[in-house]
């Protein structure tokens, strides 16, 4: 009985690590894309960088959001610093709140729901990973 319980715990811990890895992978891909091709990442998230300042903002600000989240996942996965999973929880949680405020303020237009669902998934995966790995 104890062995089965231990195996279940290991499976759940591995799922939590996979959840953190998925959030981290998504974050690092988007962050590096912001650095390498800010116009492309801007198109994906619905932002247009106007002029040089706009390109700098996409590369710096948007890249930072994603790469900070990737850093939190990396610290949790590779250094055992589970508390670092609070970084993507907070960042993507704030992004989600902003999107929900916009949903109320200006309504839903074309393409608005997909990023909201992605942020819900990122926050949920990060919370699952944090809670599970904090107990491990």
DRENVOZA-607549 format. One line per 2 residues: number of its first residue (from 0); their letters; for each residue y, z, x of N, C-alpha, C, O. Coordinates in nm, 4 decimals. Each point is the difference from the previous one (the first is absolute). Layout:
NUM> A> Y Z X Y Z X Y Z X Y Z X | ...
! end
This chain:
0> XX> -0.1205 0.0000 0.0831 0.1205 0.0000 -0.0831 0.1251 0.0000 0.0862 0.0941 -0.0745 -0.0273 | -0.0921 0.1570 0.1307 0.1147 0.0085 0.0889 0.0213 -0.1315 0.0738 0.1134 -0.0415 0.0234
2> XX> -0.2220 -0.0225 0.0126 0.0083 -0.1265 0.0714 0.0631 -0.1073 -0.0869 0.0830 -0.0775 0.0476 | -0.1207 0.0720 -0.1729 0.0576 -0.0987 -0.0926 0.1490 0.0260 -0.0174 0.0801 -0.0934 -0.0025
4> XX> -0.0436 0.2197 -0.0095 0.1412 0.0362 -0.0141 0.0791 -0.0407 0.1245 0.1124 -0.0492 -0.0100 | -0.1720 0.0703 0.1265 0.0640 -0.0368 0.1254 0.0160 -0.1514 0.0099 0.1035 -0.0491 0.0450
6> XX> -0.2060 -0.0245 -0.0869 0.0064 -0.1462 0.0022 0.1095 -0.0514 -0.0933 0.0736 -0.0923 0.0349 | -0.0633 0.1518 -0.1526 0.1049 -0.0397 -0.0939 0.1379 0.0253 0.0598 0.0912 -0.0815 -0.0138
8> XX> -0.0776 0.1970 0.0810 0.1269 0.0329 0.0644 0.0358 -0.1002 0.1083 0.1157 -0.0398 0.0132 | -0.2150 -0.0005 0.0640 0.0235 -0.0993 0.1048 0.0386 -0.1349 -0.0591 0.0863 -0.0696 0.0536
10> XX> -0.1501 0.0332 -0.1635 0.0334 -0.1266 -0.0664 0.1433 0.0033 -0.0509 0.0749 -0.0960 0.0178 | -0.0367 0.2061 -0.0809 0.1369 0.0134 -0.0517 0.1006 -0.0029 0.1151 0.1051 -0.0632 -0.0108
12> XX> -0.1372 0.1317 0.1213 0.0897 -0.0024 0.1166 0.0134 -0.1414 0.0561 0.1095 -0.0423 0.0371 | -0.2203 -0.0300 -0.0312 0.0067 -0.1381 0.0478 0.0813 -0.0882 -0.0945 0.0730 -0.0883 0.0452
14> XX> -0.0849 0.1114 -0.1754 0.0822 -0.0748 -0.0962 0.1478 0.0327 0.0182 0.0853 -0.0879 -0.0122 | -0.0552 0.2133 0.0412 0.1387 0.0407 0.0239 0.0545 -0.0671 0.1256 0.1148 -0.0444 0.0023
16> XX> -0.1969 0.0371 0.1017 0.0420 -0.0692 0.1218 0.0211 -0.1478 -0.0264 0.0940 -0.0600 0.0520 | -0.1813 0.0011 -0.1329 0.0168 -0.1411 -0.0373 0.1294 -0.0194 -0.0782 0.0721 -0.0973 0.0221
18> XX> -0.0424 0.1896 -0.1134 0.1246 -0.0080 -0.0777 0.1210 0.0039 0.0923 0.0924 -0.0800 -0.0146 | -0.0932 0.1733 0.1100 0.1111 0.0099 0.0954 0.0078 -0.1255 0.0862 0.1091 -0.0473 0.0316
20> XX> -0.2235 -0.0058 0.0059 -0.0022 -0.1220 0.0821 0.0564 -0.1190 -0.0766 0.0723 -0.0816 0.0572 | -0.1043 0.0708 -0.1858 0.0533 -0.1105 -0.0808 0.1521 0.0091 -0.0128 0.0702 -0.1003 0.0130
22> XX> -0.0204 0.2207 -0.0384 0.1453 0.0198 -0.0077 0.0632 -0.0339 0.1346 0.1021 -0.0685 0.0063 | -0.1635 0.1167 0.1002 0.0518 -0.0264 0.1342 -0.0021 -0.1474 0.0354 0.0962 -0.0520 0.0565
24> XX> -0.2047 -0.0152 -0.0890 -0.0116 -0.1432 0.0296 0.1049 -0.0805 -0.0764 0.0679 -0.0850 0.0576 | -0.0550 0.1122 -0.1880 0.1025 -0.0676 -0.0803 0.1380 0.0247 0.0607 0.0807 -0.0921 0.0130
26> XX> -0.0550 0.2165 0.0237 0.1315 0.0382 0.0512 0.0303 -0.0671 0.1329 0.1111 -0.0488 0.0210 | -0.2083 0.0459 0.0684 0.0260 -0.0596 0.1316 0.0170 -0.1514 -0.0109 0.0817 -0.0584 0.0711
28> XX> -0.1578 -0.0049 -0.1589 0.0151 -0.1448 -0.0185 0.1387 -0.0327 -0.0543 0.0675 -0.0902 0.0496 | -0.0257 0.1640 -0.1516 0.1320 -0.0257 -0.0587 0.1116 0.0348 0.0990 0.0993 -0.0721 0.0088
30> XX> -0.1151 0.1816 0.0652 0.1018 0.0397 0.0971 0.0144 -0.0996 0.1130 0.1115 -0.0363 0.0375 | -0.2239 -0.0083 0.0172 0.0061 -0.1000 0.1072 0.0531 -0.1330 -0.0512 0.0708 -0.0708 0.0716
32> XX> -0.1050 0.0365 -0.1962 0.0533 -0.1228 -0.0590 0.1518 0.0099 -0.0129 0.0707 -0.0984 0.0216 | -0.0209 0.2162 -0.0564 0.1451 0.0190 -0.0096 0.0655 -0.0213 0.1350 0.1092 -0.0563 0.0074
34> XX> -0.1737 0.1002 0.0994 0.0558 -0.0178 0.1338 -0.0085 -0.1457 0.0457 0.0939 -0.0519 0.0603 | -0.2063 -0.0139 -0.0890 -0.0236 -0.1355 0.0504 0.0659 -0.1058 -0.0885 0.0597 -0.0948 0.0508
36> XX> -0.0702 0.1103 -0.1814 0.0526 -0.0990 -0.0940 0.0661 0.0704 -0.1185 -0.0575 0.0067 -0.1086 | 0.1784 0.0458 0.1296 0.0653 0.0776 -0.1059 0.0229 -0.0799 -0.1281 -0.0032 0.0569 -0.1092
38> XX> 0.0256 -0.1850 0.1205 0.0211 -0.0808 -0.1207 -0.1271 -0.0039 -0.0847 0.0067 0.0029 -0.1229 | -0.1214 -0.0096 0.1882 -0.1269 -0.0048 -0.0733 -0.0252 0.1306 -0.0739 -0.0341 -0.0004 -0.1183
40> XX> 0.0511 0.1131 0.1891 -0.0217 0.1279 -0.0665 0.1052 0.0204 -0.1095 -0.0298 0.0582 -0.1043 | 0.1506 -0.1052 0.1273 0.1045 0.0071 -0.1031 -0.0415 -0.0763 -0.1247 0.0208 0.0471 -0.1118
42> XX> -0.0796 -0.1648 0.1307 -0.0484 -0.0786 -0.1135 -0.1105 0.0708 -0.0756 -0.0064 -0.0070 -0.1227 | -0.0809 0.0755 0.1958 -0.1113 0.0707 -0.0630 0.0507 0.1154 -0.0859 -0.0511 0.0233 -0.1095
44> XX> 0.1511 0.0486 0.1587 0.0469 0.1180 -0.0740 0.1255 -0.0272 -0.0836 0.0541 0.0909 -0.0629 | -0.0084 -0.2156 0.0626 0.1116 -0.0367 -0.0875 0.1373 0.0292 0.0560 0.0947 0.0202 -0.0760
46> XX> -0.0820 -0.0175 0.2077 0.1301 0.0217 0.0630 0.0380 -0.1223 0.0819 -0.0853 -0.0678 0.0573 | 0.2135 0.0414 -0.0533 0.0494 -0.1100 0.0817 0.1004 0.0562 0.0996 0.0975 0.0654 -0.0370
48> XX> -0.1239 -0.0927 0.1639 0.0923 0.0438 0.1034 0.1117 -0.1015 0.0149 -0.0230 -0.1107 0.0485 | 0.1434 0.1469 -0.0894 0.1141 -0.0912 0.0068 0.0648 0.0136 0.1373 0.0518 0.1060 0.0351
50> XX> -0.0550 -0.2124 0.0406 0.0618 -0.0015 0.1315 -0.0761 0.0839 0.1012 -0.1119 0.0452 -0.0244 | 0.1762 -0.0260 0.1380 -0.0608 0.0741 0.1099 -0.0229 0.1459 -0.0390 -0.1049 0.0563 0.0316
52> XX> 0.2008 0.0053 -0.0992 -0.0150 0.1387 -0.0421 -0.1200 0.0155 -0.0930 -0.0758 0.0963 0.0120 | 0.0585 -0.1898 -0.1037 -0.1138 0.0050 -0.0910 -0.1321 -0.0100 0.0727 -0.0956 0.0696 -0.0342
54> XX> 0.0894 -0.1566 0.1357 -0.1227 -0.0131 0.0784 -0.0275 0.1284 0.0779 -0.1142 0.0448 0.0100 | 0.2202 0.0132 0.0448 -0.0153 0.1272 0.0723 -0.0502 0.1095 -0.0944 -0.0854 0.0805 0.0371
56> XX> 0.1383 -0.0783 -0.1575 -0.0391 0.1029 -0.0967 -0.1451 -0.0160 -0.0430 -0.0734 0.0983 -0.0097 | 0.0320 -0.2219 -0.0160 -0.1397 -0.0219 -0.0359 -0.0921 0.0420 0.1138 -0.0997 0.0691 -0.0213
58> XX> 0.1336 -0.1108 0.1398 -0.0843 0.0316 0.1158 -0.0010 0.1517 0.0261 -0.1062 0.0596 0.0181 | 0.2230 0.0008 -0.0164 0.0093 0.1419 0.0353 -0.0378 0.0934 -0.1133 -0.0897 0.0830 0.0156
60> XX> 0.1564 -0.0952 -0.1290 -0.0199 0.0951 -0.1096 -0.1359 -0.0166 -0.0669 -0.0736 0.0970 -0.0182 | 0.0415 -0.2196 -0.0177 -0.1272 -0.0245 -0.0679 -0.1153 0.0238 0.0971 -0.1009 0.0607 -0.0361
62> XX> 0.1163 -0.1086 0.1587 -0.1035 0.0241 0.1002 -0.0241 0.1484 0.0211 -0.1145 0.0434 0.0127 | 0.2217 0.0346 -0.0088 -0.0122 0.1448 0.0215 -0.0768 0.0682 -0.1121 -0.0824 0.0877 0.0261
64> XX> 0.1080 -0.1263 -0.1490 -0.0703 0.0599 -0.1142 -0.1507 -0.0202 0.0154 -0.0783 0.0942 -0.0122 | 0.0400 -0.2169 0.0389 -0.1426 -0.0297 0.0111 -0.0616 0.0605 0.1260 -0.1092 0.0566 -0.0056
66> XX> 0.1774 -0.0679 0.1178 -0.0578 0.0486 0.1253 -0.0047 0.1522 0.0068 -0.0902 0.0556 0.0625 | 0.1843 0.0123 -0.1248 -0.0070 0.1463 -0.0066 -0.1224 0.0427 -0.0808 -0.0680 0.0963 0.0354
68> XX> 0.0410 -0.1671 -0.1423 -0.1192 0.0295 -0.0798 -0.1264 -0.0273 0.0802 -0.0953 0.0777 -0.0056 | 0.0943 -0.1872 0.0797 -0.1151 -0.0317 0.0849 -0.0192 0.1079 0.1060 -0.1131 0.0381 0.0302
70> XX> 0.2227 0.0109 0.0263 -0.0073 0.1061 0.1004 -0.0642 0.1258 -0.0588 -0.0845 0.0626 0.0639 | 0.1245 -0.0262 -0.1845 -0.0587 0.1175 -0.0656 -0.1501 -0.0150 -0.0184 -0.0759 0.0938 0.0245
72> XX> 0.0335 -0.2111 -0.0674 -0.1433 -0.0242 -0.0177 -0.0725 0.0030 0.1346 -0.1092 0.0558 0.0111 | 0.1697 -0.1151 0.0895 -0.0605 -0.0013 0.1324 -0.0149 0.1396 0.0580 -0.1036 0.0321 0.0583
74> XX> 0.2051 0.0507 -0.0735 -0.0074 0.1379 0.0497 -0.1117 0.0773 -0.0708 -0.0701 0.0800 0.0620 | 0.0549 -0.1044 -0.1907 -0.1056 0.0681 -0.0744 -0.1381 -0.0475 0.0441 -0.0912 0.0807 0.0178
76> XX> 0.0765 -0.2099 -0.0006 -0.1313 -0.0553 0.0315 -0.0414 0.0197 0.1454 -0.1160 0.0300 0.0281 | 0.2100 -0.0467 0.0640 -0.0381 -0.0015 0.1414 0.0313 0.1299 0.0743 -0.0552 0.0250 0.1071
78> XX> 0.1427 0.0569 -0.1631 0.0345 0.1264 0.0654 -0.0384 0.1211 -0.0854 0.0192 0.1141 0.0421 | -0.0729 -0.1383 -0.1605 -0.0416 0.1093 -0.0864 0.1146 0.0772 -0.0628 -0.0199 0.1113 -0.0487
80> XX> 0.1387 -0.1680 0.0492 0.1183 0.0673 -0.0545 0.0163 -0.0407 -0.1475 0.0840 -0.0828 -0.0352 | -0.1666 0.1437 -0.0481 -0.0036 -0.0341 -0.1423 0.1364 0.0133 -0.0666 0.0332 -0.0769 -0.0901
82> XX> 0.0456 0.1743 0.1343 0.1324 0.0219 -0.0580 0.0868 -0.1262 0.0107 0.0923 -0.0176 -0.0795 | -0.1202 -0.0688 0.1753 0.0775 -0.1236 0.0167 -0.0171 -0.0956 -0.1174 0.0798 -0.0922 -0.0170
84> XX> -0.1838 0.1135 -0.0644 -0.0159 -0.0836 -0.1193 0.1094 0.0263 -0.1034 0.0158 -0.0758 -0.0957 | 0.0594 0.1839 0.1162 0.1148 0.0243 -0.0884 0.1070 -0.1076 0.0202 0.0811 -0.0248 -0.0893
86> XX> -0.0811 -0.0383 0.2059 0.1005 -0.1049 0.0262 -0.0152 -0.1155 -0.0982 0.0970 -0.0322 -0.0686 | -0.2147 -0.0329 0.0578 -0.0101 -0.1073 -0.0990 0.0113 0.0498 -0.1437 0.0490 -0.0722 -0.0869
88> XX> -0.0940 0.1955 0.0610 0.0139 0.0539 -0.1355 0.1478 0.0080 -0.0371 0.0394 -0.0425 -0.1086 | 0.0414 0.0964 0.1979 0.1432 0.0157 -0.0285 0.0697 -0.1356 -0.0047 0.0748 -0.0284 -0.0935
90> XX> -0.0992 -0.0547 0.1938 0.0704 -0.1290 0.0057 -0.0350 -0.0870 -0.1199 0.0889 -0.0461 -0.0716 | -0.2185 0.0234 0.0494 -0.0382 -0.0872 -0.1114 0.0292 0.0658 -0.1349 0.0253 -0.0692 -0.0986
92> XX> -0.0287 0.2026 0.0939 0.0381 0.0704 -0.1220 0.1466 -0.0221 -0.0342 0.0343 -0.0231 -0.1159 | 0.0525 0.0303 0.2170 0.1429 -0.0255 -0.0234 0.0255 -0.1459 -0.0378 0.0828 -0.0286 -0.0866
94> XX> -0.1530 -0.0618 0.1508 0.0129 -0.1418 -0.0364 -0.0422 -0.0198 -0.1453 0.0661 -0.0719 -0.0748 | -0.1759 0.1356 0.0351 -0.0480 -0.0098 -0.1378 0.1022 0.0569 -0.0981 0.0257 -0.0599 -0.1044
96> XX> 0.0322 0.1743 0.1371 0.1024 0.0586 -0.0881 0.1178 -0.0969 -0.0156 0.0499 -0.0207 -0.1106 | -0.0067 -0.0375 0.2207 0.1088 -0.0980 -0.0074 -0.0353 -0.1181 -0.0884 0.0832 -0.0466 -0.0779
98> XX> -0.2054 -0.0019 0.0893 -0.0426 -0.1128 -0.0840 -0.0039 0.0396 -0.1476 0.0380 -0.0787 -0.0868 | -0.0838 0.2005 0.0587 -0.0051 0.0456 -0.1387 0.1401 0.0181 -0.0572 0.0231 -0.0289 -0.1174
100> XX> 0.0700 0.0762 0.1989 0.1393 0.0101 -0.0446 0.0525 -0.1395 -0.0346 0.0657 -0.0185 -0.1025 | -0.0948 -0.0784 0.1878 0.0432 -0.1379 -0.0273 -0.0665 -0.0553 -0.1254 0.0621 -0.0736 -0.0767
102> XX> -0.1877 0.1091 0.0563 -0.0710 -0.0459 -0.1197 0.0710 0.0481 -0.1255 0.0136 -0.0743 -0.0972 | 0.0318 0.2001 0.0999 0.0733 0.0561 -0.1137 0.1402 -0.0612 -0.0087 0.0465 -0.0337 -0.1089
104> XX> 0.0202 0.0194 0.2229 0.1397 -0.0441 0.0021 0.0174 -0.1477 -0.0349 0.0904 -0.0365 -0.0752 | -0.1781 -0.0485 0.1305 0.0191 -0.1445 -0.0206 -0.1171 -0.0688 -0.0668 0.0081 -0.1187 -0.0317
106> XX> -0.1169 0.1906 0.0098 -0.1149 -0.0567 -0.0687 -0.0965 -0.0697 0.0945 0.0201 -0.0053 0.1214 | -0.1239 -0.0471 -0.1809 -0.1049 -0.0673 0.0766 0.0245 -0.1501 -0.0012 0.0125 -0.0611 -0.1061
108> XX> -0.0061 0.0038 0.2226 0.0117 -0.1439 0.0129 -0.1259 -0.0539 0.0652 -0.0977 0.0718 0.0213 | 0.1029 -0.1994 0.0095 -0.1142 -0.0651 0.0624 -0.0297 0.0640 0.1361 0.0901 0.0171 0.0821
110> XX> -0.2149 0.0174 -0.0594 -0.0434 0.0523 0.1280 0.0304 0.1462 0.0248 -0.0273 0.0499 0.1092 | 0.0826 0.0206 -0.2062 0.0411 0.1390 0.0202 -0.1188 0.0963 -0.0001 0.0008 0.0984 0.0739
112> XX> -0.1004 -0.1247 -0.1537 -0.1097 0.0959 -0.0151 -0.0949 0.0027 0.1196 -0.0558 0.1052 0.0311 | 0.0365 -0.2174 0.0362 -0.0938 -0.0023 0.1123 0.0372 0.1006 0.1095 -0.0867 0.0766 0.0421
114> XX> 0.2116 -0.0734 0.0059 0.0310 0.1001 0.1022 -0.0103 0.1437 -0.0514 -0.0342 0.0901 0.0766 | 0.0626 -0.0680 -0.2024 -0.0136 0.1342 -0.0568 -0.1463 0.0431 0.0068 -0.0302 0.1125 0.0398
116> XX> -0.0594 -0.2014 -0.0783 -0.1424 0.0322 0.0040 -0.0483 0.0208 0.1436 -0.0842 0.0859 0.0262 | 0.1378 -0.1647 0.0657 -0.0368 0.0175 0.1413 0.0455 0.1375 0.0482 -0.0755 0.0694 0.0682
118> XX> 0.1976 -0.0295 -0.1026 0.0480 0.1311 0.0428 -0.0790 0.1137 -0.0636 -0.0275 0.1009 0.0649 | -0.0089 -0.1171 -0.1914 -0.0842 0.1014 -0.0645 -0.1316 0.0135 0.0773 -0.0464 0.1110 0.0260
120> XX> -0.0121 -0.2233 0.0099 -0.1262 0.0026 0.0752 0.0194 0.0637 0.1379 -0.0825 0.0805 0.0430 | 0.1908 -0.1159 0.0264 0.0256 0.0571 0.1328 0.0186 0.1509 -0.0063 -0.0529 0.0730 0.0837
122> XX> 0.1274 -0.0269 -0.1819 0.0220 0.1447 -0.0159 -0.1316 0.0692 -0.0365 -0.0336 0.1040 0.0566 | -0.0400 -0.1617 -0.1507 -0.1263 0.0613 -0.0423 -0.1002 0.0070 0.1146 -0.0642 0.1031 0.0198
124> XX> 0.0505 -0.2113 0.0554 -0.0916 -0.0006 0.1145 0.0425 0.1030 0.1046 -0.0839 0.0701 0.0566 | 0.2138 -0.0617 -0.0316 0.0511 0.0946 0.0994 -0.0216 0.1447 -0.0443 -0.0370 0.0847 0.0812
126> XX> 0.0597 -0.0562 -0.2089 -0.0216 0.1351 -0.0520 -0.1484 0.0363 0.0067 -0.0358 0.1105 0.0406 | -0.0496 -0.2041 -0.0808 -0.1443 0.0238 0.0076 -0.0417 0.0313 0.1437 -0.0729 0.0960 0.0251
128> XX> 0.1198 -0.1777 0.0681 -0.0348 0.0209 0.1410 0.0534 0.1342 0.0490 -0.0720 0.0740 0.0670 | 0.1950 -0.0419 -0.0988 0.0601 0.1259 0.0451 -0.0768 0.1205 -0.0541 -0.0364 0.0901 0.0756
130> XX> 0.0121 -0.0889 -0.2064 -0.0684 0.1147 -0.0604 -0.1416 0.0156 0.0535 -0.0447 0.1111 0.0287 | -0.0247 -0.2220 -0.0156 -0.1392 0.0056 0.0448 -0.0097 0.0401 0.1464 -0.0775 0.0886 0.0358
132> XX> 0.1563 -0.1541 0.0486 -0.0099 0.0270 0.1430 0.0601 0.1349 0.0385 -0.0343 0.0548 0.1048 | 0.1235 -0.0004 -0.1880 0.0541 0.1337 0.0254 -0.1065 0.1065 -0.0146 0.0066 0.1048 0.0643
134> XX> -0.1059 -0.1318 -0.1496 -0.1082 0.0952 -0.0235 -0.1123 -0.0131 0.1023 -0.0807 0.0914 0.0165 | 0.0761 -0.2049 0.0518 -0.1126 -0.0272 0.0913 0.0049 0.0858 0.1248 -0.0874 -0.0111 0.0860
! end
